[in-house]
Amino acid sequence: MVTVPAFRNRKGKGPPLVVLTAYDAATAAAAEAGGVDAILVGDSLGMVVLGHDNTLEVTLDDMVHHTRAVARRRTNALLIADMPWLSYHLGPDDAVRNAA
């Protein structure tokens, strides 16, 4: 399994890191089959999946829902998820609580 330290250590060394954005289980499974190093669940899902005009409408619940779907199919890649607007801007305590 790709860990944060392994990912960080490989940055700029050896073969390039491969990261793919996924918003659902099917895309995550394809990414895993392709051997990606990391899967990003980006707040861009607001426009790509949810039909919003920008990322500002994406909620923490939206991100959790899609991250869980991706996590169900992730077996090796590092899983990275964006935190939506205002989920971390209100101060360190709120940022840590929302990240948890």
N, C-alpha and C positions, 0 to 999 in steps of 0.2 A: 504494500500500500504506500502511495506517495504521501509523505509527511511534510509538514511545514519546513522543518530543518533540511530535509532532503531536497525539497523544491528550491529553497533559498541557496543551498550549497551548489546546486547545478546552474543557477542563473549566471550566464556569461561564460560558462565552462562547458565543454563537450557539445553534444547536439543541442539545438535550440529546444526550449520548452514549448510544448504544444498545449494550448488552452482553447477550449471550445465553449461557446455559450449554449446552454440548454435550459428550456423552461418546462420540460415534461419528461416522463419516464422513457418514452420511445427514443427521444433524442439522446438522453443519457446513456441508454443501452447501446446505441450506435456509436457514441463517443468512446465508451468503454471498449467495444469491439475493435475500434480503430486504434486503441492504445494511447489515448491522450494522457497528458500528465495531470491536467486539471480541468475541471468543469466549473464554469461560472454561471450562476443564476443571477442574471443582471436585472436591475430595475427597468431596463429597456423593455421588459415584458409588458410594461404599461402600454407602449405603442404597438409592439409586435403581436401580443396575444390579447390584450384587454381592450384595444381600440382607443386608448386615450391619445390626446394630442401631444403629451409630454410625460415625463417621469414623475411629475409633482403629484399626480393623482394616485400613485402606487402606495398602498398601505403596508404596514408591517405584516398584517394578516395575509395579504396577497403574496408577499415574499416567503412567508413561512409555508403557505400552501404549495407553492411551486418548488421550493427547496426540498420539502418532504417528498414530493413526487420524484425529483431527481435522485435524492438520497436512496430511495428504494431500489434503484437500478445501479447505483454506483458501487463498484467493488474494489477498485484500485486507485482511481484518480483522486487527487486532492479536490475537495468540494469547497468552493468559494461562493459566498452569497453577498450581494449588495445589501446595505441597509438603506431603506428609503429615506427621502427628505424628511427632516425634523425628527427622525428616530434617534439621532445622535447629536443634534445641534443644541439641545437644551441643557447640556452639562454632562460631566463624566458619570454621575450616578445613573441618569436616564440612559446614557449610551450603553453602559455595562448591563443594566437590567434588560434593555431591549435586545442586546446582542445575545443574552442568555436565552 
